[in-house]
Amino acid sequence: MDTNQILNTTKDKFQKAVEFFEGEAKKLRTGRAHPSMLDGITAEAYGTPMPLNQLATITAPEPQLLQISPFDPNNLEAIATAIRDNQTLGLNPTDDGRIIRIPIPPLTEERRRDIAKQLSGKVEEAMIRMRNARHDALKEAENAKKNKELSEDEVSRVQKQVDELMQEYKQKIEQAAKAKEAEILTV
């Protein structure tokens, strides 16, 4: 086990934490229609739960409207029900027999604050993932030292480099969070 291997593994884990955060942040409503708002929603089709993007095309033709065109019109009702039943979205879809339209209501100030709180929870989840990755890297370095694969100096250098990487990726998450929060709180 050499120091580069430990650092590369840790860097990958940090990058995954940033990607996780960005993915979760996309799911939060900002008052504007965006197809990724419906990521993670599954509808019952052909006897099994399937993600919406496998059942239909999702578009945002206007800033306050989502439009869903099912590939199979028989799944129309199941898709509308799945969206309506998802309490975190709070959306009410309507359909005309072939297309589902979802008007996106403007967010109230209270709802914006709630979403900003959810965002800070997502930041904390990403930070926990990064702290766990840091912990794993330091444990790996200590084990390598016990097995006489790394010297004391190499272990302390790894610790310093891991901490620098952690700061770098932490800043990326914080910048993304600030941008998303500004987007959420902008009326």
Secondary structure, DSSP 8 states (H G I E B T S, - for coil): --HHHHHHHHHHHHHHHHHHHHHHHHHS--SS--GGGGTT-EEEETTEEEEHHHHEEEEEEETTEEEEEESSGGGHHHHHHHHHH-TTT----EE-SS-EEEE-----HHHHHHHHHHHHHHHHHHHHHHHHHHHHHHHHHHHHHHTTSS-HHHHHHHHHHHHHHHHHHHHHHHHHHHHHHHHHH--
